[in-house]
Amino acid sequence: MTRVALQTFTVRKFLKSPTAIESGFARIREAGLQAVELAYIKLKADEINAVERASKNHGITVGSSQITFDFLDRQRDWVLKLHEQLDCKITAVSVLPYRAIRGKREHLLQFAEKLEALGSYYHQRGLQLCFHHHDFEFRRYGDDVGLDLLLANTSPKNVGLELDTYWVARGGRSPQDMIDDLQGRVKVVHLRDFQLLRRHFTLSPQDCALGQGNLDFRRIVDSCVANKVHYMAIEQATDKPFAEVARSVAHLKHLGYDALF
């Protein structure tokens, strides 16, 4: 069943120590959320133990994680251990490595090869690897878009997609159409709204609470449910995270999605 979660990037300032993780998870549960995607915390034993305790104490599932490629590649035993400890079956590469961001088509394809190999390693051990994109994957490499190249040169079995609605919109595509078109390859979706704010004589894009921007979350959520996305994680860059999360939760419930919490 598709479930709504919180991407802990949103509340990262409240999760900086084991003690803070306990109180932070309590506030997440108070906000009406029962699942998280774990990101932007220290991946040390003390912090992971604190996440395990807080999850059990407050009835919160760690549905997925987001970690850099280098860490996932170099710390494989620890990655498997911490995901087993948290009973978490999905992890995502958080960002395209710098060489691939700045490089040519060949550098992106070299990364795709490494991503496929890493995904195969984790798949054989029961952990689903995904790739989380930004907007720079939507640049063109000749006739091809970067994200299309990555997906075409990795397998759905070994590399799922963690789709971010805000970055897709900035990249010029429709989130709901991508979810439909990829037919089950999208495992996790970051729910982030997209708005344009006036900056002098131009308009600048910014994320915002769900329902405050231009994206159609009824169509997005319906696409997630239809395509069996596992988790839809609310994410926002904001100085008032819990107030903004409350607005996002209220918007989804206003649309009639109470059963997904």
C-alpha positions as CSV (number, residue, x, y, z in Angstrom):
1,M,0.0,0.0,0.0
2,T,1.2,3.5,-0.9
3,R,1.9,5.5,2.3
4,V,2.7,9.2,3.0
5,A,5.9,9.8,4.8
6,L,8.2,12.7,5.8
7,Q,11.6,13.2,4.2
8,T,13.8,14.0,7.3
9,F,15.8,16.6,5.3
10,T,12.8,18.8,6.1
11,V,13.4,18.6,9.9
12,R,17.1,17.9,9.8
13,K,17.9,20.7,12.3
14,F,15.8,18.7,14.9
15,L,17.7,15.4,14.4
16,K,21.3,16.4,15.2
17,S,21.9,14.1,18.2
18,P,20.5,10.8,19.6
19,T,18.5,12.8,22.1
20,A,17.2,15.2,19.5
21,I,16.1,12.2,17.3
22,E,13.8,11.0,20.1
23,S,12.1,14.3,20.5
24,G,12.1,15.0,16.7
25,F,10.4,11.7,16.0
26,A,7.8,12.5,18.6
27,R,7.0,15.7,16.8
28,I,6.8,13.9,13.5
29,R,4.2,11.5,15.0
30,E,2.3,14.4,16.4
31,A,2.1,15.9,12.9
32,G,0.2,12.8,11.9
33,L,2.9,11.0,10.0
34,Q,3.8,7.3,10.7
35,A,6.7,6.9,8.2
36,V,9.9,8.6,7.3
37,E,12.6,8.6,4.6
38,L,15.8,8.8,6.6
39,A,18.3,11.5,5.4
40,Y,20.6,14.1,6.7
41,I,21.4,12.4,10.0
42,K,24.8,10.9,11.0
43,L,25.0,7.3,10.0
44,K,26.8,6.3,13.2
45,A,25.8,3.5,15.5
46,D,24.5,5.9,18.2
47,E,22.3,7.7,15.8
48,I,21.0,4.6,14.1
49,N,20.2,3.1,17.6
50,A,18.4,6.2,18.5
51,V,16.3,6.0,15.2
52,E,15.5,2.4,16.0
53,R,14.3,3.3,19.6
54,A,12.4,6.4,18.5
55,S,10.7,4.5,15.6
56,K,9.5,1.8,18.0
57,N,8.5,4.3,20.7
58,H,6.4,6.5,18.3
59,G,5.1,3.9,15.8
60,I,7.1,5.3,12.9
61,T,8.3,3.1,10.0
62,V,11.6,3.9,8.3
63,G,10.4,3.3,4.8
64,S,13.5,4.3,2.9
65,S,16.8,6.1,3.2
66,Q,18.8,8.5,1.1
67,I,22.6,8.3,1.1
68,T,25.5,9.4,-1.1
69,F,26.8,7.0,-3.7
70,D,30.3,7.0,-2.2
71,F,28.9,5.9,1.2
72,L,26.7,3.2,-0.3
73,D,29.6,1.9,-2.3
74,R,32.4,2.1,0.3
75,Q,30.4,1.2,3.4
76,R,28.4,-1.8,2.1
77,D,28.5,-4.0,5.2
78,W,27.4,-1.1,7.4
79,V,24.7,0.0,4.9
80,L,23.2,-3.6,5.0
81,K,23.5,-3.8,8.8
82,L,21.7,-0.5,9.5
83,H,18.9,-1.2,7.0
84,E,18.4,-4.6,8.6
85,Q,18.3,-3.0,12.0
86,L,15.7,-0.5,10.9
87,D,13.8,-3.1,8.9
88,C,14.1,-0.8,5.9
89,K,14.1,-2.3,2.3
90,I,14.8,0.8,0.1
91,T,17.7,3.1,-0.2
92,A,18.4,5.9,-2.7
93,V,21.5,7.5,-4.0
94,S,21.0,11.1,-2.9
95,V,22.8,13.0,-5.6
96,L,24.6,12.5,-8.9
97,P,28.4,12.5,-8.3
98,Y,30.1,15.8,-9.3
99,R,32.1,14.3,-12.1
100,A,28.8,13.2,-13.8
101,I,27.1,16.5,-13.1
102,R,29.9,18.5,-14.8
103,G,31.1,15.9,-17.3
104,K,30.1,14.8,-20.7
105,R,27.8,12.0,-21.9
106,E,30.6,9.4,-21.3
107,H,30.9,10.3,-17.7
108,L,27.2,9.9,-17.1
109,L,27.3,6.5,-18.8
110,Q,30.2,5.5,-16.7
111,F,28.2,6.4,-13.6
112,A,25.3,4.4,-14.9
113,E,27.5,1.3,-15.1
114,K,28.6,1.8,-11.5
115,L,25.1,2.4,-10.4
116,E,23.9,-0.8,-12.0
117,A,26.6,-2.9,-10.4
118,L,25.9,-1.4,-7.0
119,G,22.2,-2.0,-7.5
120,S,22.8,-5.6,-8.4
121,Y,25.0,-6.1,-5.2
122,Y,22.2,-4.7,-3.0
123,H,19.4,-6.5,-4.8
124,Q,21.1,-9.8,-4.2
125,R,21.1,-9.0,-0.5
126,G,17.4,-7.8,-0.3
127,L,17.9,-4.1,-0.5
128,Q,16.3,-2.1,-3.3
129,L,18.6,0.7,-4.6
130,C,17.1,3.7,-6.2
131,F,18.4,6.9,-7.7
132,H,17.2,10.3,-6.6
133,H,17.5,13.0,-9.2
134,H,17.7,16.8,-9.2
135,D,17.1,19.1,-12.2
136,F,20.6,18.8,-13.7
137,E,19.7,15.3,-14.9
138,F,17.3,17.0,-17.3
139,R,20.1,18.6,-19.3
140,R,20.5,17.3,-22.9
141,Y,23.3,15.2,-24.1
142,G,22.9,15.5,-27.8
143,D,19.5,14.0,-28.6
144,D,19.0,12.5,-25.1
145,V,18.1,13.8,-21.7
146,G,20.4,12.7,-18.9
147,L,17.8,11.0,-16.7
148,D,16.6,9.0,-19.7
149,L,20.1,7.9,-20.3
150,L,20.6,6.8,-16.7
151,L,17.4,4.8,-16.8
152,A,18.0,3.3,-20.2
153,N,21.5,2.1,-19.1
154,T,20.4,0.6,-15.8
155,S,17.8,-2.2,-15.1
156,P,14.5,-1.7,-13.3
157,K,15.4,-4.7,-11.2
158,N,18.6,-3.2,-9.8
159,V,17.9,0.6,-10.0
160,G,14.6,2.1,-9.2
161,L,13.8,5.8,-9.4
162,E,13.1,8.1,-6.5
163,L,11.2,10.9,-8.2
164,D,11.0,14.4,-6.9
165,T,8.0,16.4,-8.0
166,Y,9.7,19.8,-7.6
167,W,12.8,18.9,-9.6
168,V,10.7,17.2,-12.3
169,A,8.7,20.4,-12.7
170,R,11.9,22.5,-12.8
171,G,13.2,20.0,-15.4
172,G,10.2,20.7,-17.6
173,R,8.2,17.5,-17.3
174,S,5.0,16.3,-15.6
175,P,5.5,14.3,-12.4
176,Q,2.3,12.3,-12.8
177,D,3.1,11.5,-16.4
178,M,6.6,10.3,-15.5
179,I,5.2,8.1,-12.8
180,D,2.7,6.6,-15.2
181,D,5.2,6.2,-18.0
182,L,7.8,4.4,-15.9
183,Q,5.2,1.7,-15.0
184,G,6.3,0.7,-11.5
185,R,10.0,1.7,-11.7
186,V,9.3,4.7,-9.3
187,K,9.6,3.3,-5.8
188,V,9.5,6.5,-3.8
189,V,8.2,10.0,-4.6
190,H,9.2,13.2,-2.9
191,L,6.1,15.4,-2.6
192,R,7.3,19.0,-3.1
193,D,5.2,21.8,-4.5
194,F,6.5,24.3,-7.0
195,Q,5.9,28.0,-7.0
196,L,7.3,31.1,-8.8
197,L,8.2,34.1,-6.7
198,R,9.0,37.6,-7.9
199,R,12.6,38.6,-7.7
200,H,12.9,42.1,-9.1
201,F,12.1,41.8,-12.8
202,T,12.2,38.0,-12.9
203,L,10.4,35.0,-11.4
204,S,12.4,32.5,-9.4
205,P,11.3,28.9,-8.6
206,Q,11.0,27.7,-5.0
207,D,9.4,24.8,-3.2
208,C,6.6,25.3,-0.8
209,A,4.0,23.5,1.3
210,L,1.7,21.2,-0.7
211,G,-1.2,23.1,-2.1
212,Q,0.6,26.5,-2.1
213,G,2.1,26.1,-5.5
214,N,1.3,25.0,-9.0
215,L,1.4,21.2,-8.9
216,D,-1.7,19.0,-9.1
217,F,-1.3,16.7,-6.1
218,R,-4.6,14.9,-6.7
219,R,-3.2,13.6,-10.0
220,I,0.3,13.0,-8.6
221,V,-1.0,11.0,-5.7
222,D,-3.4,9.0,-7.8
223,S,-0.6,8.1,-10.1
224,C,1.5,7.0,-7.2
225,V,-1.3,4.8,-5.9
226,A,-2.0,3.3,-9.4
227,N,1.6,2.5,-9.9
228,K,2.2,1.1,-6.4
229,V,4.8,3.6,-5.3
230,H,5.8,2.5,-1.8
231,Y,6.3,5.8,-0.1
232,M,5.4,9.5,-0.9
233,A,7.7,11.5,1.3
234,I,6.8,15.2,2.0
235,E,9.9,17.4,1.6
236,Q,10.4,21.1,1.8
237,A,13.3,23.5,2.4
238,T,11.9,25.8,5.0
239,D,12.8,27.6,8.3
240,K,9.4,26.6,9.8
241,P,9.4,22.9,9.0
242,F,6.7,21.6,11.4
243,A,4.3,24.4,10.6
244,E,4.8,23.8,6.8
245,V,4.5,20.0,7.2
246,A,1.2,20.5,9.0
247,R,0.0,22.6,5.9
248,S,1.1,19.8,3.6
249,V,-0.6,17.1,5.6
250,A,-3.8,19.2,5.8
251,H,-3.8,19.6,2.0
252,L,-3.5,15.9,1.3
253,K,-6.2,15.2,3.8
254,H,-8.4,17.9,2.3
255,L,-8.0,16.0,-1.0
256,G,-9.3,12.9,0.6
257,Y,-6.1,10.9,1.2
258,D,-6.5,10.2,5.0
259,A,-6.2,6.5,4.4
260,L,-2.6,6.9,3.1
261,F,-1.3,8.2,6.5
